[in-house]
Amino acid sequence: MNCPYCKNEMAPGYIPNGGQPVQWLPEGRRPSPLSFSVAEAGVPLRNTFSPWKANGYKAAAYYCKGCGIVLAPVAAEGR
């Protein structure tokens, strides 16, 4: 996927859903096993803490290092 701002290639990855801060991770990398911490390869997103979270889901997302943005496409039924 190309960045809509700078047109450079974006890195594929995902946004995990778990006890850690909201972050983008590159494909093949796992979230930190420690709660409330960002993985070494993670890119933190703007977060607000909620103690009631579900685990096991993740959203596909793309990161542009040059622009500092993450894009997450929505499911077809979400349009």
All heavy atoms as a GROMACS GRO file, in nm:
protein
  594
    1MET      N    1   0.085  -0.117   0.000
    1MET     CA    2   0.000   0.000   0.000
    1MET      C    3   0.090   0.124   0.000
    1MET      O    4   0.190   0.128   0.070
    1MET     CB    5  -0.091  -0.002   0.123
    1MET     CG    6  -0.170   0.126   0.143
    1MET     SD    7  -0.278   0.119   0.285
    1MET     CE    8  -0.431   0.095   0.201
    2ASN      N    9   0.054   0.224  -0.079
    2ASN     CA   10   0.130   0.348  -0.084
    2ASN      C   11   0.064   0.454   0.005
    2ASN      O   12  -0.058   0.462   0.013
    2ASN     CB   13   0.139   0.402  -0.226
    2ASN     CG   14   0.230   0.316  -0.312
    2ASN    OD1   15   0.320   0.250  -0.261
    2ASN    ND2   16   0.207   0.316  -0.440
    3CYS      N   17   0.148   0.534   0.068
    3CYS     CA   18   0.100   0.642   0.156
    3CYS      C   19   0.023   0.744   0.072
    3CYS      O   20   0.072   0.788  -0.032
    3CYS     CB   21   0.219   0.708   0.224
    3CYS     SG   22   0.175   0.848   0.328
    4PRO      N   23  -0.096   0.783   0.116
    4PRO     CA   24  -0.172   0.881   0.040
    4PRO      C   25  -0.112   1.022   0.048
    4PRO      O   26  -0.148   1.108  -0.032
    4PRO     CB   27  -0.310   0.878   0.105
    4PRO     CG   28  -0.287   0.829   0.242
    4PRO     CD   29  -0.169   0.736   0.234
    5TYR      N   30  -0.020   1.046   0.138
    5TYR     CA   31   0.041   1.178   0.155
    5TYR      C   32   0.170   1.192   0.075
    5TYR      O   33   0.183   1.282  -0.006
    5TYR     CB   34   0.065   1.208   0.303
    5TYR     CG   35  -0.062   1.206   0.383
    5TYR    CD1   36  -0.095   1.098   0.462
    5TYR    CD2   37  -0.151   1.312   0.377
    5TYR    CE1   38  -0.213   1.096   0.535
    5TYR    CE2   39  -0.270   1.311   0.448
    5TYR     CZ   40  -0.299   1.202   0.527
    5TYR     OH   41  -0.416   1.201   0.599
    6CYS      N   42   0.267   1.100   0.100
    6CYS     CA   43   0.398   1.113   0.035
    6CYS      C   44   0.416   1.016  -0.082
    6CYS      O   45   0.514   1.023  -0.153
    6CYS     CB   46   0.509   1.093   0.138
    6CYS     SG   47   0.524   0.924   0.200
    7LYS      N   48   0.324   0.922  -0.098
    7LYS     CA   49   0.323   0.823  -0.206
    7LYS      C   50   0.429   0.714  -0.193
    7LYS      O   51   0.446   0.633  -0.281
    7LYS     CB   52   0.335   0.889  -0.345
    7LYS     CG   53   0.236   1.001  -0.370
    7LYS     CD   54   0.094   0.952  -0.360
    7LYS     CE   55  -0.002   1.066  -0.394
    7LYS     NZ   56  -0.123   1.065  -0.320
    8ASN      N   57   0.505   0.710  -0.082
    8ASN     CA   58   0.604   0.604  -0.060
    8ASN      C   59   0.534   0.478  -0.012
    8ASN      O   60   0.422   0.482   0.039
    8ASN     CB   61   0.708   0.649   0.043
    8ASN     CG   62   0.802   0.753  -0.013
    8ASN    OD1   63   0.837   0.748  -0.130
    8ASN    ND2   64   0.841   0.848   0.069
    9GLU      N   65   0.605   0.364  -0.024
    9GLU     CA   66   0.552   0.236   0.020
    9GLU      C   67   0.536   0.236   0.172
    9GLU      O   68   0.624   0.281   0.245
    9GLU     CB   69   0.646   0.124  -0.022
    9GLU     CG   70   0.597  -0.015   0.008
    9GLU     CD   71   0.481  -0.058  -0.079
    9GLU    OE1   72   0.460  -0.002  -0.188
    9GLU    OE2   73   0.409  -0.150  -0.036
   10MET      N   74   0.423   0.184   0.220
   10MET     CA   75   0.397   0.174   0.363
   10MET      C   76   0.429   0.032   0.409
   10MET      O   77   0.414  -0.063   0.333
   10MET     CB   78   0.251   0.206   0.393
   10MET     CG   79   0.213   0.348   0.356
   10MET     SD   80   0.041   0.386   0.394
   10MET     CE   81   0.054   0.418   0.569
   11ALA      N   82   0.476   0.018   0.532
   11ALA     CA   83   0.509  -0.112   0.588
   11ALA      C   84   0.382  -0.182   0.635
   11ALA      O   85   0.304  -0.124   0.709
   11ALA     CB   86   0.606  -0.096   0.704
   12PRO      N   87   0.361  -0.309   0.594
   12PRO     CA   88   0.243  -0.382   0.641
   12PRO      C   89   0.262  -0.429   0.784
   12PRO      O   90   0.373  -0.459   0.828
   12PRO     CB   91   0.233  -0.500   0.545
   12PRO     CG   92   0.373  -0.522   0.499
   12PRO     CD   93   0.438  -0.386   0.498
   13GLY      N   94   0.154  -0.435   0.856
   13GLY     CA   95   0.157  -0.480   0.995
   13GLY      C   96   0.017  -0.492   1.049
   13GLY      O   97  -0.077  -0.516   0.973
   14TYR      N   98   0.004  -0.470   1.179
   14TYR     CA   99  -0.128  -0.482   1.241
   14TYR      C  100  -0.135  -0.404   1.371
   14TYR      O  101  -0.033  -0.362   1.426
   14TYR     CB  102  -0.162  -0.629   1.263
   14TYR     CG  103  -0.077  -0.699   1.368
   14TYR    CD1  104  -0.126  -0.719   1.496
   14TYR    CD2  105   0.050  -0.744   1.338
   14TYR    CE1  106  -0.050  -0.784   1.592
   14TYR    CE2  107   0.127  -0.809   1.433
   14TYR     CZ  108   0.076  -0.830   1.560
   14TYR     OH  109   0.152  -0.892   1.654
   15ILE      N  110  -0.256  -0.386   1.420
   15ILE     CA  111  -0.282  -0.324   1.550
   15ILE      C  112  -0.342  -0.434   1.638
   15ILE      O  113  -0.454  -0.479   1.612
   15ILE     CB  114  -0.379  -0.205   1.537
   15ILE    CG1  115  -0.319  -0.099   1.445
   15ILE    CG2  116  -0.409  -0.147   1.675
   15ILE    CD1  117  -0.415   0.012   1.407
   16PRO      N  118  -0.267  -0.482   1.739
   16PRO     CA  119  -0.319  -0.588   1.824
   16PRO      C  120  -0.420  -0.533   1.924
   16PRO      O  121  -0.420  -0.414   1.956
   16PRO     CB  122  -0.195  -0.641   1.895
   16PRO     CG  123  -0.101  -0.525   1.899
   16PRO     CD  124  -0.129  -0.447   1.774
   17ASN      N  125  -0.504  -0.620   1.974
   17ASN     CA  126  -0.601  -0.584   2.076
   17ASN      C  127  -0.567  -0.665   2.200
   17ASN      O  128  -0.582  -0.786   2.202
   17ASN     CB  129  -0.743  -0.619   2.027
   17ASN     CG  130  -0.847  -0.586   2.129
   17ASN    OD1  131  -0.825  -0.505   2.218
   17ASN    ND2  132  -0.962  -0.648   2.118
   18GLY      N  133  -0.520  -0.599   2.301
   18GLY     CA  134  -0.480  -0.669   2.424
   18GLY      C  135  -0.460  -0.570   2.536
   18GLY      O  136  -0.513  -0.460   2.535
   19GLY      N  137  -0.380  -0.606   2.634
   19GLY     CA  138  -0.360  -0.523   2.752
   19GLY      C  139  -0.254  -0.416   2.736
   19GLY      O  140  -0.235  -0.335   2.826
   20GLN      N  141  -0.181  -0.414   2.624
   20GLN     CA  142  -0.077  -0.315   2.604
   20GLN      C  143  -0.136  -0.185   2.548
   20GLN      O  144  -0.249  -0.182   2.502
   20GLN     CB  145   0.029  -0.366   2.505
   20GLN     CG  146   0.107  -0.484   2.552
   20GLN     CD  147   0.033  -0.615   2.530
   20GLN    OE1  148  -0.067  -0.620   2.461
   20GLN    NE2  149   0.081  -0.720   2.592
   21PRO      N  150  -0.055  -0.076   2.548
   21PRO     CA  151  -0.100   0.046   2.481
   21PRO      C  152  -0.128   0.018   2.334
   21PRO      O  153  -0.070  -0.074   2.276
   21PRO     CB  154   0.022   0.140   2.496
   21PRO     CG  155   0.095   0.089   2.615
   21PRO     CD  156   0.076  -0.061   2.613
   22VAL      N  157  -0.216   0.096   2.273
   22VAL     CA  158  -0.248   0.079   2.132
   22VAL      C  159  -0.122   0.109   2.052
   22VAL      O  160  -0.060   0.213   2.070
   22VAL     CB  161  -0.364   0.171   2.088
   22VAL    CG1  162  -0.392   0.154   1.940
   22VAL    CG2  163  -0.488   0.142   2.170
   23GLN      N  164  -0.084   0.016   1.965
   23GLN     CA  165   0.040   0.030   1.889
   23GLN      C  166   0.028  -0.043   1.756
   23GLN      O  167  -0.051  -0.135   1.741
   23GLN     CB  168   0.158  -0.028   1.969
   23GLN     CG  169   0.140  -0.176   2.001
   23GLN     CD  170   0.244  -0.227   2.096
   23GLN    OE1  171   0.364  -0.219   2.068
   23GLN    NE2  172   0.201  -0.280   2.210
   24TRP      N  173   0.108   0.000   1.661
   24TRP     CA  174   0.120  -0.069   1.533
   24TRP      C  175   0.243  -0.158   1.544
   24TRP      O  176   0.346  -0.118   1.598
   24TRP     CB  177   0.138   0.032   1.420
   24TRP     CG  178   0.168  -0.034   1.288
   24TRP    CD1  179   0.077  -0.078   1.197
   24TRP    CD2  180   0.296  -0.064   1.233
   24TRP    NE1  181   0.140  -0.135   1.090
   24TRP    CE2  182   0.277  -0.127   1.110
   24TRP    CE3  183   0.426  -0.046   1.276
   24TRP    CZ2  184   0.380  -0.170   1.029
   24TRP    CZ3  185   0.530  -0.088   1.196
   24TRP    CH2  186   0.507  -0.149   1.073
   25LEU      N  187   0.232  -0.281   1.491
   25LEU     CA  188   0.346  -0.373   1.490
   25LEU      C  189   0.370  -0.423   1.349
   25LEU      O  190   0.273  -0.448   1.275
   25LEU     CB  191   0.318  -0.494   1.580
   25LEU     CG  192   0.322  -0.467   1.730
   25LEU    CD1  193   0.268  -0.587   1.806
   25LEU    CD2  194   0.464  -0.438   1.773
   26PRO      N  195   0.496  -0.441   1.308
   26PRO     CA  196   0.525  -0.498   1.177
   26PRO      C  197   0.476  -0.642   1.170
   26PRO      O  198   0.470  -0.710   1.273
   26PRO     CB  199   0.678  -0.493   1.167
   26PRO     CG  200   0.725  -0.409   1.280
   26PRO     CD  201   0.617  -0.406   1.382
   27GLU      N  202   0.444  -0.689   1.049
   27GLU     CA  203   0.405  -0.828   1.031
   27GLU      C  204   0.511  -0.919   1.090
   27GLU      O  205   0.631  -0.893   1.078
   27GLU     CB  206   0.390  -0.860   0.881
   27GLU     CG  207   0.264  -0.807   0.821
   27GLU     CD  208   0.248  -0.848   0.675
   27GLU    OE1  209   0.344  -0.898   0.613
   27GLU    OE2  210   0.138  -0.826   0.623
   28GLY      N  211   0.468  -1.026   1.157
   28GLY     CA  212   0.560  -1.122   1.214
   28GLY      C  213   0.614  -1.087   1.352
   28GLY      O  214   0.685  -1.166   1.412
   29ARG      N  215   0.584  -0.969   1.403
   29ARG     CA  216   0.631  -0.929   1.537
   29ARG      C  217   0.516  -0.941   1.635
   29ARG      O  218   0.400  -0.922   1.599
   29ARG     CB  219   0.683  -0.785   1.536
   29ARG     CG  220   0.799  -0.761   1.440
   29ARG     CD  221   0.921  -0.849   1.468
   29ARG     NE  222   0.991  -0.816   1.589
   29ARG     CZ  223   1.099  -0.739   1.595
   29ARG    NH1  224   1.150  -0.688   1.486
   29ARG    NH2  225   1.156  -0.715   1.711
   30ARG      N  226   0.546  -0.970   1.759
   30ARG     CA  227   0.445  -0.990   1.863
   30ARG      C  228   0.444  -0.875   1.962
   30ARG      O  229   0.548  -0.812   1.983
   30ARG     CB  230   0.471  -1.120   1.939
   30ARG     CG  231   0.455  -1.242   1.854
   30ARG     CD  232   0.485  -1.367   1.937
   30ARG     NE  233   0.433  -1.482   1.868
   30ARG     CZ  234   0.325  -1.548   1.904
   30ARG    NH1  235   0.258  -1.511   2.010
   30ARG    NH2  236   0.284  -1.652   1.835
   31PRO      N  237   0.329  -0.850   2.025
   31PRO     CA  238   0.325  -0.750   2.131
   31PRO      C  239   0.415  -0.790   2.248
   31PRO      O  240   0.449  -0.908   2.264
   31PRO     CB  241   0.179  -0.747   2.175
   31PRO     CG  242   0.103  -0.815   2.067
   31PRO     CD  243   0.198  -0.910   2.000
   32SER      N  244   0.450  -0.695   2.330
   32SER     CA  245   0.529  -0.722   2.450
   32SER      C  246   0.449  -0.813   2.544
   32SER      O  247   0.327  -0.797   2.556
   32SER     CB  248   0.561  -0.590   2.521
   32SER     OG  249   0.617  -0.616   2.648
   33PRO      N  250   0.515  -0.906   2.611
   33PRO     CA  251   0.442  -0.990   2.707
   33PRO      C  252   0.406  -0.913   2.834
   33PRO      O  253   0.326  -0.960   2.914
   33PRO     CB  254   0.540  -1.104   2.736
   33PRO     CG  255   0.674  -1.047   2.708
   33PRO     CD  256   0.654  -0.947   2.598
   34LEU      N  257   0.464  -0.796   2.852
   34LEU     CA  258   0.437  -0.715   2.971
   34LEU      C  259   0.322  -0.619   2.945
   34LEU      O  260   0.322  -0.547   2.846
   34LEU     CB  261   0.562  -0.635   3.010
   34LEU     CG  262   0.689  -0.716   3.032
   34LEU    CD1  263   0.808  -0.623   3.052
   34LEU    CD2  264   0.671  -0.810   3.150
   35SER      N  265   0.224  -0.620   3.034
   35SER     CA  266   0.112  -0.526   3.020
   35SER      C  267   0.164  -0.383   3.033
   35SER      O  268   0.264  -0.357   3.099
   35SER     CB  269   0.008  -0.551   3.130
   35SER     OG  270  -0.054  -0.675   3.108
   36PHE      N  271   0.096  -0.292   2.970
   36PHE     CA  272   0.125  -0.149   2.976
   36PHE      C  273   0.259  -0.112   2.916
   36PHE      O  274   0.317  -0.010   2.951
   36PHE     CB  275   0.116  -0.097   3.121
   36PHE     CG  276  -0.009  -0.138   3.190
   36PHE    CD1  277  -0.007  -0.233   3.290
   36PHE    CD2  278  -0.130  -0.085   3.152
   36PHE    CE1  279  -0.124  -0.272   3.353
   36PHE    CE2  280  -0.248  -0.124   3.214
   36PHE     CZ  281  -0.244  -0.217   3.315
   37SER      N  282   0.312  -0.194   2.824
   37SER     CA  283   0.438  -0.158   2.759
   37SER      C  284   0.426  -0.178   2.608
   37SER      O  285   0.353  -0.264   2.560
   37SER     CB  286   0.554  -0.241   2.814
   37SER     OG  287   0.538  -0.376   2.782
   38VAL      N  288   0.500  -0.097   2.533
   38VAL     CA  289   0.503  -0.104   2.388
   38VAL      C  290   0.615  -0.200   2.348
   38VAL      O  291   0.724  -0.195   2.405
   38VAL     CB  292   0.526   0.036   2.327
   38VAL    CG1  293   0.542   0.030   2.176
   38VAL    CG2  294   0.413   0.129   2.365
   39ALA      N  295   0.590  -0.287   2.251
   39ALA     CA  296   0.692  -0.380   2.203
   39ALA      C  297   0.810  -0.304   2.145
   39ALA      O  298   0.795  -0.190   2.099
   39ALA     CB  299   0.633  -0.474   2.098
   40GLU      N  300   0.927  -0.366   2.144
   40GLU     CA  301   1.047  -0.301   2.092
   40GLU      C  302   1.027  -0.253   1.948
   40GLU      O  303   1.071  -0.145   1.911
   40GLU     CB  304   1.165  -0.397   2.100
   40GLU     CG  305   1.297  -0.334   2.060
   40GLU     CD  306   1.414  -0.430   2.075
   40GLU    OE1  307   1.415  -0.509   2.170
   40GLU    OE2  308   1.503  -0.424   1.991
   41ALA      N  309   0.961  -0.332   1.865
   41ALA     CA  310   0.936  -0.296   1.724
   41ALA      C  311   0.807  -0.217   1.707
   41ALA      O  312   0.773  -0.178   1.596
   41ALA     CB  313   0.932  -0.421   1.638
   42GLY      N  314   0.734  -0.195   1.816
   42GLY     CA  315   0.604  -0.127   1.809
   42GLY      C  316   0.614   0.022   1.786
   42GLY      O  317   0.712   0.086   1.823
   43VAL      N  318   0.511   0.078   1.724
   43VAL     CA  319   0.498   0.222   1.705
   43VAL      C  320   0.373   0.263   1.783
   43VAL      O  321   0.262   0.227   1.744
   43VAL     CB  322   0.483   0.259   1.556
   43VAL    CG1  323   0.460   0.407   1.539
   43VAL    CG2  324   0.606   0.215   1.478
   44PRO      N  325   0.388   0.334   1.897
   44PRO     CA  326   0.272   0.366   1.978
   44PRO      C  327   0.179   0.465   1.907
   44PRO      O  328   0.224   0.557   1.839
   44PRO     CB  329   0.330   0.428   2.105
   44PRO     CG  330   0.466   0.475   2.067
   44PRO     CD  331   0.512   0.386   1.955
   45LEU      N  332   0.049   0.443   1.924
   45LEU     CA  333  -0.052   0.533   1.870
   45LEU      C  334  -0.109   0.614   1.986
   45LEU      O  335  -0.083   0.583   2.103
   45LEU     CB  336  -0.162   0.453   1.801
   45LEU     CG  337  -0.113   0.359   1.690
   45LEU    CD1  338  -0.231   0.283   1.631
   45LEU    CD2  339  -0.041   0.435   1.581
   46ARG      N  340  -0.187   0.715   1.958
   46ARG     CA  341  -0.249   0.792   2.066
   46ARG      C  342  -0.342   0.699   2.142
   46ARG      O  343  -0.424   0.630   2.084
   46ARG     CB  344  -0.325   0.910   2.010
   46ARG     CG  345  -0.231   1.013   1.952
   46ARG     CD  346  -0.304   1.135   1.905
   46ARG     NE  347  -0.208   1.225   1.846
   46ARG     CZ  348  -0.240   1.325   1.767
   46ARG    NH1  349  -0.367   1.347   1.738
   46ARG    NH2  350  -0.147   1.402   1.718
   47ASN      N  351  -0.326   0.696   2.273
   47ASN     CA  352  -0.395   0.599   2.357
   47ASN      C  353  -0.479   0.663   2.465
   47ASN      O  354  -0.448   0.771   2.513
   47ASN     CB  355  -0.292   0.511   2.430
   47ASN     CG  356  -0.223   0.415   2.340
   47ASN    OD1  357  -0.280   0.313   2.307
   47ASN    ND2  358  -0.101   0.446   2.300
   48THR      N  359  -0.583   0.594   2.504
   48THR     CA  360  -0.652   0.619   2.628
   48THR      C  361  -0.669   0.483   2.694
   48THR      O  362  -0.698   0.385   2.627
   48THR     CB  363  -0.790   0.686   2.609
   48THR    OG1  364  -0.868   0.605   2.522
   48THR    CG2  365  -0.775   0.825   2.550
   49PHE      N  366  -0.648   0.475   2.822
   49PHE     CA  367  -0.651   0.348   2.892
   49PHE      C  368  -0.794   0.310   2.928
   49PHE      O  369  -0.874   0.392   2.969
   49PHE     CB  370  -0.568   0.357   3.020
   49PHE     CG  371  -0.577   0.233   3.104
   49PHE    CD1  372  -0.515   0.117   3.064
   49PHE    CD2  373  -0.650   0.232   3.220
   49PHE    CE1  374  -0.524   0.001   3.139
   49PHE    CE2  375  -0.659   0.118   3.297
   49PHE     CZ  376  -0.596   0.002   3.256
   50SER      N  377  -0.826   0.182   2.911
   50SER     CA  378  -0.953   0.125   2.953
   50SER      C  379  -0.925  -0.010   3.018
   50SER      O  380  -0.864  -0.096   2.955
   50SER     CB  381  -1.047   0.106   2.835
   50SER     OG  382  -1.164   0.038   2.876
   51PRO      N  383  -0.966  -0.031   3.141
   51PRO     CA  384  -0.936  -0.158   3.208
   51PRO      C  385  -1.016  -0.275   3.153
   51PRO      O  386  -0.985  -0.390   3.180
   51PRO     CB  387  -0.972  -0.130   3.354
   51PRO     CG  388  -1.073  -0.022   3.348
   51PRO     CD  389  -1.036   0.062   3.228
   52TRP      N  390  -1.120  -0.250   3.076
   52TRP     CA  391  -1.205  -0.358   3.022
   52TRP      C  392  -1.174  -0.379   2.875
   52TRP      O  393  -1.228  -0.313   2.788
   52TRP     CB  394  -1.353  -0.324   3.039
   52TRP     CG  395  -1.383  -0.275   3.176
   52TRP    CD1  396  -1.412  -0.148   3.212
   52TRP    CD2  397  -1.384  -0.350   3.297
   52TRP    NE1  398  -1.430  -0.139   3.347
   52TRP    CE2  399  -1.414  -0.263   3.402
   52TRP    CE3  400  -1.360  -0.485   3.326
   52TRP    CZ2  401  -1.423  -0.305   3.534
   52TRP    CZ3  402  -1.370  -0.526   3.458
   52TRP    CH2  403  -1.401  -0.436   3.559
   53LYS      N  404  -1.084  -0.472   2.846
   53LYS     CA  405  -1.044  -0.497   2.707
   53LYS      C  406  -1.063  -0.643   2.673
   53LYS      O  407  -1.046  -0.730   2.756
   53LYS     CB  408  -0.897  -0.460   2.685
   53LYS     CG  409  -0.871  -0.313   2.698
   53LYS     CD  410  -0.728  -0.282   2.660
   53LYS     CE  411  -0.705  -0.133   2.670
   53LYS     NZ  412  -0.575  -0.094   2.625
   54ALA      N  413  -1.095  -0.671   2.547
   54ALA     CA  414  -1.103  -0.808   2.497
   54ALA      C  415  -0.972  -0.843   2.429
   54ALA      O  416  -0.902  -0.756   2.380
   54ALA     CB  417  -1.219  -0.820   2.398
   55ASN      N  418  -0.937  -0.969   2.430
   55ASN     CA  419  -0.812  -1.014   2.367
   55ASN      C  420  -0.842  -1.101   2.245
   55ASN      O  421  -0.950  -1.153   2.231
   55ASN     CB  422  -0.728  -1.094   2.466
   55ASN     CG  423  -0.675  -1.008   2.577
   55ASN    OD1  424  -0.623  -0.900   2.552
   55ASN    ND2  425  -0.687  -1.052   2.699
   56GLY      N  426  -0.744  -1.119   2.160
   56GLY     CA  427  -0.755  -1.214   2.051
   56GLY      C  428  -0.783  -1.154   1.914
   56GLY      O  429  -0.774  -1.223   1.815
   57TYR      N  430  -0.814  -1.031   1.903
   57TYR     CA  431  -0.840  -0.968   1.774
   57TYR      C  432  -0.722  -0.880   1.737
   57TYR      O  433  -0.648  -0.834   1.822
   57TYR     CB  434  -0.966  -0.880   1.779
   57TYR     CG  435  -1.092  -0.958   1.797
   57TYR    CD1  436  -1.146  -0.978   1.923
   57TYR    CD2  437  -1.159  -1.010   1.687
   57TYR    CE1  438  -1.263  -1.050   1.939
   57TYR    CE2  439  -1.276  -1.081   1.702
   57TYR     CZ  440  -1.328  -1.100   1.829
   57TYR     OH  441  -1.443  -1.170   1.844
   58LYS      N  442  -0.708  -0.855   1.606
   58LYS     CA  443  -0.610  -0.758   1.559
   58LYS      C  444  -0.661  -0.700   1.429
   58LYS      O  445  -0.737  -0.764   1.356
   58LYS     CB  446  -0.471  -0.820   1.542
   58LYS     CG  447  -0.463  -0.928   1.436
   58LYS     CD  448  -0.322  -0.983   1.431
   58LYS     CE  449  -0.308  -1.086   1.321
   58LYS     NZ  450  -0.172  -1.141   1.315
   59ALA      N  451  -0.622  -0.577   1.400
   59ALA     CA  452  -0.664  -0.508   1.278
   59ALA      C  453  -0.544  -0.488   1.187
   59ALA      O  454  -0.439  -0.442   1.232
   59ALA     CB  455  -0.725  -0.372   1.312
   60ALA      N  456  -0.558  -0.524   1.058
   60ALA     CA  457  -0.452  -0.498   0.961
   60ALA      C  458  -0.431  -0.348   0.951
   60ALA      O  459  -0.527  -0.271   0.956
   60ALA     CB  460  -0.489  -0.555   0.825
   61ALA      N  461  -0.306  -0.305   0.938
   61ALA     CA  462  -0.276  -0.162   0.931
   61ALA      C  463  -0.142  -0.142   0.861
   61ALA      O  464  -0.059  -0.234   0.856
   61ALA     CB  465  -0.271  -0.102   1.071
   62TYR      N  466  -0.121  -0.024   0.807
   62TYR     CA  467   0.000   0.010   0.734
   62TYR      C  468   0.062   0.135   0.794
   62TYR      O  469  -0.008   0.229   0.830
   62TYR     CB  470  -0.032   0.033   0.586
   62TYR     CG  471  -0.089  -0.091   0.522
   62TYR    CD1  472  -0.225  -0.117   0.528
   62TYR    CD2  473  -0.007  -0.183   0.460
   62TYR    CE1  474  -0.278  -0.233   0.472
   62TYR    CE2  475  -0.058  -0.298   0.404
   62TYR     CZ  476  -0.193  -0.322   0.410
   62TYR     OH  477  -0.245  -0.436   0.356
   63TYR      N  478   0.196   0.136   0.804
   63TYR     CA  479   0.269   0.246   0.868
   63TYR      C  480   0.361   0.315   0.769
   63TYR      O  481   0.436   0.250   0.697
   63TYR     CB  482   0.350   0.190   0.984
   63TYR     CG  483   0.444   0.286   1.050
   63TYR    CD1  484   0.398   0.405   1.105
   63TYR    CD2  485   0.579   0.259   1.058
   63TYR    CE1  486   0.484   0.493   1.166
   63TYR    CE2  487   0.667   0.346   1.119
   63TYR     CZ  488   0.618   0.464   1.173
   63TYR     OH  489   0.705   0.550   1.234
   64CYS      N  490   0.355   0.449   0.765
   64CYS     CA  491   0.447   0.530   0.686
   64CYS      C  492   0.542   0.600   0.783
   64CYS      O  493   0.502   0.690   0.856
   64CYS     CB  494   0.372   0.633   0.602
   64CYS     SG  495   0.483   0.738   0.505
   65LYS      N  496   0.667   0.555   0.783
   65LYS     CA  497   0.767   0.612   0.873
   65LYS      C  498   0.793   0.758   0.840
   65LYS      O  499   0.811   0.840   0.928
   65LYS     CB  500   0.896   0.531   0.865
   65LYS     CG  501   0.999   0.570   0.967
   65LYS     CD  502   1.117   0.476   0.965
   65LYS     CE  503   1.215   0.512   1.075
   65LYS     NZ  504   1.327   0.418   1.081
   66GLY      N  505   0.793   0.793   0.711
   66GLY     CA  506   0.820   0.931   0.670
   66GLY      C  507   0.715   1.030   0.719
   66GLY      O  508   0.747   1.139   0.764
   67CYS      N  509   0.588   0.992   0.712
   67CYS     CA  510   0.479   1.080   0.751
   67CYS      C  511   0.433   1.058   0.896
   67CYS      O  512   0.363   1.141   0.952
   67CYS     CB  513   0.359   1.061   0.659
   67CYS     SG  514   0.390   1.111   0.489
   68GLY      N  515   0.472   0.944   0.953
   68GLY     CA  516   0.431   0.914   1.090
   68GLY      C  517   0.283   0.884   1.103
   68GLY      O  518   0.222   0.920   1.203
   69ILE      N  519   0.226   0.817   1.002
   69ILE     CA  520   0.084   0.785   1.010
   69ILE      C  521   0.064   0.634   0.996
   69ILE      O  522   0.146   0.564   0.937
   69ILE     CB  523   0.000   0.857   0.903
   69ILE    CG1  524   0.042   0.815   0.762
   69ILE    CG2  525   0.006   1.007   0.918
   69ILE    CD1  526  -0.059   0.851   0.657
   70VAL      N  527  -0.045   0.588   1.052
   70VAL     CA  528  -0.089   0.449   1.039
   70VAL      C  529  -0.227   0.452   0.977
   70VAL      O  530  -0.314   0.528   1.019
   70VAL     CB  531  -0.093   0.379   1.176
   70VAL    CG1  532  -0.156   0.241   1.165
   70VAL    CG2  533   0.047   0.369   1.236
   71LEU      N  534  -0.248   0.370   0.875
   71LEU     CA  535  -0.378   0.357   0.811
   71LEU      C  536  -0.431   0.217   0.836
   71LEU      O  537  -0.358   0.120   0.820
   71LEU     CB  538  -0.369   0.380   0.660
   71LEU     CG  539  -0.322   0.517   0.614
   71LEU    CD1  540  -0.312   0.519   0.463
   71LEU    CD2  541  -0.417   0.624   0.662
   72ALA      N  542  -0.557   0.208   0.875
   72ALA     CA  543  -0.622   0.079   0.899
   72ALA      C  544  -0.748   0.073   0.816
   72ALA      O  545  -0.843   0.145   0.844
   72ALA     CB  546  -0.653   0.062   1.048
   73PRO      N  547  -0.751  -0.009   0.711
   73PRO     CA  548  -0.870  -0.022   0.630
   73PRO      C  549  -0.986  -0.081   0.711
   73PRO      O  550  -0.964  -0.161   0.801
   73PRO     CB  551  -0.829  -0.118   0.518
   73PRO     CG  552  -0.680  -0.123   0.521
   73PRO     CD  553  -0.640  -0.090   0.659
   74VAL      N  554  -1.107  -0.042   0.678
   74VAL     CA  555  -1.226  -0.097   0.744
   74VAL      C  556  -1.279  -0.216   0.665
   74VAL      O  557  -1.251  -0.230   0.544
   74VAL     CB  558  -1.338   0.008   0.762
   74VAL    CG1  559  -1.288   0.124   0.847
   74VAL    CG2  560  -1.388   0.060   0.630
   75ALA      N  561  -1.355  -0.302   0.729
   75ALA     CA  562  -1.418  -0.414   0.661
   75ALA      C  563  -1.522  -0.361   0.565
   75ALA      O  564  -1.575  -0.250   0.583
   75ALA     CB  565  -1.486  -0.506   0.764
   76ALA      N  566  -1.554  -0.438   0.461
   76ALA     CA  567  -1.648  -0.394   0.359
   76ALA      C  568  -1.781  -0.351   0.421
   76ALA      O  569  -1.840  -0.252   0.377
   76ALA     CB  570  -1.670  -0.505   0.258
   77GLU      N  571  -1.828  -0.424   0.524
   77GLU     CA  572  -1.955  -0.387   0.585
   77GLU      C  573  -1.944  -0.260   0.671
   77GLU      O  574  -2.045  -0.205   0.711
   77GLU     CB  575  -2.013  -0.502   0.668
   77GLU     CG  576  -1.927  -0.548   0.783
   77GLU     CD  577  -1.825  -0.655   0.744
   77GLU    OE1  578  -1.806  -0.684   0.626
   77GLU    OE2  579  -1.760  -0.707   0.836
   78GLY      N  580  -1.823  -0.212   0.697
   78GLY     CA  581  -1.804  -0.091   0.776
   78GLY      C  582  -1.807   0.036   0.693
   78GLY      O  583  -1.800   0.146   0.746
   79ARG      N  584  -1.818   0.023   0.562
   79ARG     CA  585  -1.816   0.142   0.475
   79ARG      C  586  -1.950   0.209   0.471
   79ARG      O  587  -2.053   0.158   0.478
   79ARG     CB  588  -1.775   0.103   0.333
   79ARG     CG  589  -1.632   0.063   0.326
   79ARG     CD  590  -1.592   0.041   0.184
   79ARG     NE  591  -1.476  -0.047   0.186
   79ARG     CZ  592  -1.436  -0.115   0.084
   79ARG    NH1  593  -1.498  -0.109  -0.030
   79ARG    NH2  594  -1.329  -0.190   0.092
   0.00000   0.00000   0.00000
